[in-house]
């Protein structure tokens, strides 16, 4: 079993170290991750500049590679031949904050797993629902254990082509997690604000700021599962076609484009 491990927070992030350690119990790992933080980068494919990759070591001595590309670039590099191995599984994370609802369109953690699906491999994205105000180092041990359990099931059962699993873990000790729920994407509530400031020369610049997002804890959703103390496992497919709209839109009076 050959497992590619990556993330969006960078090669030195403790969540990546915890994930890599947990995957070693399942198979042989290769770590190829960004050399800096790409949080909220979305699905990036770098085509207009060269990508560079350098060998490195993780804090526990595990050999690894780091790239100046995005998380999805790291997966593409590995699958397209930078690493001379045939991979069976791609696991991304552990992100320190939840990736739920519409977050999946922004998250570099999730889109790395999407790149795996595009490449024909099962992908798993793992995130931890911690808070920014947690004192000291975050504890990724429970999320790492859950990641291993999910990966073992994927290895055993397989995933349909063009699908991935988005896994979110409550920030609780493992023994306090109530179980695992299979969920749908919930409603994420964003409170973004545009913050305008001036540089020393008086020129304006802007931050997208605001309060941390929340979510609607509806039953059956990833938001609801986390709110109830359960792990959320959401299957995601690459086909985003709104099939229920096709018949209605087909009835629109399109006319002749050449007229």
Secondary structure as a PSIPRED ss2 file (coil, helix, strand):
# PSIPRED VFORMAT (PSIPRED V4.0)

   1 X C   1.000  0.000  0.000
   2 X E   0.000  0.000  1.000
   3 X E   0.000  0.000  1.000
   4 X E   0.000  0.000  1.000
   5 X E   0.000  0.000  1.000
   6 X E   0.000  0.000  1.000
   7 X C   1.000  0.000  0.000
   8 X C   1.000  0.000  0.000
   9 X C   1.000  0.000  0.000
  10 X C   1.000  0.000  0.000
  11 X C   1.000  0.000  0.000
  12 X C   1.000  0.000  0.000
  13 X C   1.000  0.000  0.000
  14 X H   0.000  1.000  0.000
  15 X H   0.000  1.000  0.000
  16 X H   0.000  1.000  0.000
  17 X H   0.000  1.000  0.000
  18 X H   0.000  1.000  0.000
  19 X H   0.000  1.000  0.000
  20 X H   0.000  1.000  0.000
  21 X H   0.000  1.000  0.000
  22 X H   0.000  1.000  0.000
  23 X H   0.000  1.000  0.000
  24 X C   1.000  0.000  0.000
  25 X C   1.000  0.000  0.000
  26 X C   1.000  0.000  0.000
  27 X C   1.000  0.000  0.000
  28 X E   0.000  0.000  1.000
  29 X E   0.000  0.000  1.000
  30 X E   0.000  0.000  1.000
  31 X E   0.000  0.000  1.000
  32 X E   0.000  0.000  1.000
  33 X E   0.000  0.000  1.000
  34 X E   0.000  0.000  1.000
  35 X C   1.000  0.000  0.000
  36 X C   1.000  0.000  0.000
  37 X C   1.000  0.000  0.000
  38 X C   1.000  0.000  0.000
  39 X C   1.000  0.000  0.000
  40 X C   1.000  0.000  0.000
  41 X C   1.000  0.000  0.000
  42 X C   1.000  0.000  0.000
  43 X C   1.000  0.000  0.000
  44 X C   1.000  0.000  0.000
  45 X C   1.000  0.000  0.000
  46 X C   1.000  0.000  0.000
  47 X C   1.000  0.000  0.000
  48 X C   1.000  0.000  0.000
  49 X C   1.000  0.000  0.000
  50 X C   1.000  0.000  0.000
  51 X C   1.000  0.000  0.000
  52 X C   1.000  0.000  0.000
  53 X E   0.000  0.000  1.000
  54 X E   0.000  0.000  1.000
  55 X E   0.000  0.000  1.000
  56 X E   0.000  0.000  1.000
  57 X E   0.000  0.000  1.000
  58 X C   1.000  0.000  0.000
  59 X C   1.000  0.000  0.000
  60 X C   1.000  0.000  0.000
  61 X C   1.000  0.000  0.000
  62 X C   1.000  0.000  0.000
  63 X E   0.000  0.000  1.000
  64 X E   0.000  0.000  1.000
  65 X E   0.000  0.000  1.000
  66 X E   0.000  0.000  1.000
  67 X E   0.000  0.000  1.000
  68 X C   1.000  0.000  0.000
  69 X C   1.000  0.000  0.000
  70 X C   1.000  0.000  0.000
  71 X H   0.000  1.000  0.000
  72 X H   0.000  1.000  0.000
  73 X H   0.000  1.000  0.000
  74 X H   0.000  1.000  0.000
  75 X H   0.000  1.000  0.000
  76 X H   0.000  1.000  0.000
  77 X H   0.000  1.000  0.000
  78 X H   0.000  1.000  0.000
  79 X H   0.000  1.000  0.000
  80 X H   0.000  1.000  0.000
  81 X H   0.000  1.000  0.000
  82 X H   0.000  1.000  0.000
  83 X C   1.000  0.000  0.000
  84 X C   1.000  0.000  0.000
  85 X C   1.000  0.000  0.000
  86 X C   1.000  0.000  0.000
  87 X C   1.000  0.000  0.000
  88 X C   1.000  0.000  0.000
  89 X E   0.000  0.000  1.000
  90 X E   0.000  0.000  1.000
  91 X E   0.000  0.000  1.000
  92 X E   0.000  0.000  1.000
  93 X E   0.000  0.000  1.000
  94 X E   0.000  0.000  1.000
  95 X E   0.000  0.000  1.000
  96 X C   1.000  0.000  0.000
  97 X C   1.000  0.000  0.000
  98 X C   1.000  0.000  0.000
  99 X C   1.000  0.000  0.000
 100 X C   1.000  0.000  0.000
 101 X C   1.000  0.000  0.000
 102 X C   1.000  0.000  0.000
 103 X H   0.000  1.000  0.000
 104 X H   0.000  1.000  0.000
 105 X H   0.000  1.000  0.000
 106 X H   0.000  1.000  0.000
 107 X C   1.000  0.000  0.000
 108 X H   0.000  1.000  0.000
 109 X H   0.000  1.000  0.000
 110 X H   0.000  1.000  0.000
 111 X H   0.000  1.000  0.000
 112 X H   0.000  1.000  0.000
 113 X H   0.000  1.000  0.000
 114 X H   0.000  1.000  0.000
 115 X H   0.000  1.000  0.000
 116 X H   0.000  1.000  0.000
 117 X H   0.000  1.000  0.000
 118 X H   0.000  1.000  0.000
 119 X C   1.000  0.000  0.000
 120 X C   1.000  0.000  0.000
 121 X C   1.000  0.000  0.000
 122 X E   0.000  0.000  1.000
 123 X E   0.000  0.000  1.000
 124 X E   0.000  0.000  1.000
 125 X E   0.000  0.000  1.000
 126 X E   0.000  0.000  1.000
 127 X E   0.000  0.000  1.000
 128 X E   0.000  0.000  1.000
 129 X E   0.000  0.000  1.000
 130 X C   1.000  0.000  0.000
 131 X C   1.000  0.000  0.000
 132 X C   1.000  0.000  0.000
 133 X C   1.000  0.000  0.000
 134 X C   1.000  0.000  0.000
 135 X C   1.000  0.000  0.000
 136 X C   1.000  0.000  0.000
 137 X C   1.000  0.000  0.000
 138 X C   1.000  0.000  0.000
 139 X C   1.000  0.000  0.000
 140 X C   1.000  0.000  0.000
 141 X H   0.000  1.000  0.000
 142 X H   0.000  1.000  0.000
 143 X H   0.000  1.000  0.000
 144 X H   0.000  1.000  0.000
 145 X H   0.000  1.000  0.000
 146 X H   0.000  1.000  0.000
 147 X H   0.000  1.000  0.000
 148 X H   0.000  1.000  0.000
 149 X H   0.000  1.000  0.000
 150 X H   0.000  1.000  0.000
 151 X H   0.000  1.000  0.000
 152 X H   0.000  1.000  0.000
 153 X H   0.000  1.000  0.000
 154 X H   0.000  1.000  0.000
 155 X H   0.000  1.000  0.000
 156 X H   0.000  1.000  0.000
 157 X H   0.000  1.000  0.000
 158 X C   1.000  0.000  0.000
 159 X C   1.000  0.000  0.000
 160 X C   1.000  0.000  0.000
 161 X C   1.000  0.000  0.000
 162 X C   1.000  0.000  0.000
 163 X E   0.000  0.000  1.000
 164 X E   0.000  0.000  1.000
 165 X E   0.000  0.000  1.000
 166 X E   0.000  0.000  1.000
 167 X E   0.000  0.000  1.000
 168 X E   0.000  0.000  1.000
 169 X E   0.000  0.000  1.000
 170 X E   0.000  0.000  1.000
 171 X C   1.000  0.000  0.000
 172 X C   1.000  0.000  0.000
 173 X C   1.000  0.000  0.000
 174 X H   0.000  1.000  0.000
 175 X H   0.000  1.000  0.000
 176 X H   0.000  1.000  0.000
 177 X C   1.000  0.000  0.000
 178 X C   1.000  0.000  0.000
 179 X C   1.000  0.000  0.000
 180 X E   0.000  0.000  1.000
 181 X E   0.000  0.000  1.000
 182 X E   0.000  0.000  1.000
 183 X E   0.000  0.000  1.000
 184 X E   0.000  0.000  1.000
 185 X C   1.000  0.000  0.000
 186 X C   1.000  0.000  0.000
 187 X E   0.000  0.000  1.000
 188 X E   0.000  0.000  1.000
 189 X E   0.000  0.000  1.000
 190 X E   0.000  0.000  1.000
 191 X E   0.000  0.000  1.000
 192 X E   0.000  0.000  1.000
 193 X E   0.000  0.000  1.000
 194 X E   0.000  0.000  1.000
 195 X E   0.000  0.000  1.000
 196 X E   0.000  0.000  1.000
 197 X E   0.000  0.000  1.000
 198 X E   0.000  0.000  1.000
 199 X C   1.000  0.000  0.000
 200 X C   1.000  0.000  0.000
 201 X C   1.000  0.000  0.000
 202 X C   1.000  0.000  0.000
 203 X C   1.000  0.000  0.000
 204 X E   0.000  0.000  1.000
 205 X E   0.000  0.000  1.000
 206 X E   0.000  0.000  1.000
 207 X E   0.000  0.000  1.000
 208 X E   0.000  0.000  1.000
 209 X E   0.000  0.000  1.000
 210 X E   0.000  0.000  1.000
 211 X E   0.000  0.000  1.000
 212 X E   0.000  0.000  1.000
 213 X E   0.000  0.000  1.000
 214 X E   0.000  0.000  1.000
 215 X E   0.000  0.000  1.000
 216 X E   0.000  0.000  1.000
 217 X C   1.000  0.000  0.000
 218 X C   1.000  0.000  0.000
 219 X C   1.000  0.000  0.000
 220 X C   1.000  0.000  0.000
 221 X E   0.000  0.000  1.000
 222 X H   0.000  1.000  0.000
 223 X H   0.000  1.000  0.000
 224 X H   0.000  1.000  0.000
 225 X H   0.000  1.000  0.000
 226 X H   0.000  1.000  0.000
 227 X H   0.000  1.000  0.000
 228 X C   1.000  0.000  0.000
 229 X C   1.000  0.000  0.000
 230 X C   1.000  0.000  0.000
 231 X E   0.000  0.000  1.000
 232 X E   0.000  0.000  1.000
 233 X E   0.000  0.000  1.000
 234 X E   0.000  0.000  1.000
 235 X E   0.000  0.000  1.000
 236 X E   0.000  0.000  1.000
 237 X E   0.000  0.000  1.000
 238 X C   1.000  0.000  0.000
 239 X C   1.000  0.000  0.000
 240 X C   1.000  0.000  0.000
 241 X C   1.000  0.000  0.000
 242 X C   1.000  0.000  0.000
 243 X H   0.000  1.000  0.000
 244 X H   0.000  1.000  0.000
 245 X H   0.000  1.000  0.000
 246 X H   0.000  1.000  0.000
 247 X H   0.000  1.000  0.000
 248 X H   0.000  1.000  0.000
 249 X H   0.000  1.000  0.000
 250 X H   0.000  1.000  0.000
 251 X C   1.000  0.000  0.000
 252 X C   1.000  0.000  0.000
 253 X C   1.000  0.000  0.000
 254 X C   1.000  0.000  0.000
 255 X C   1.000  0.000  0.000
 256 X C   1.000  0.000  0.000
 257 X C   1.000  0.000  0.000
 258 X C   1.000  0.000  0.000
 259 X C   1.000  0.000  0.000
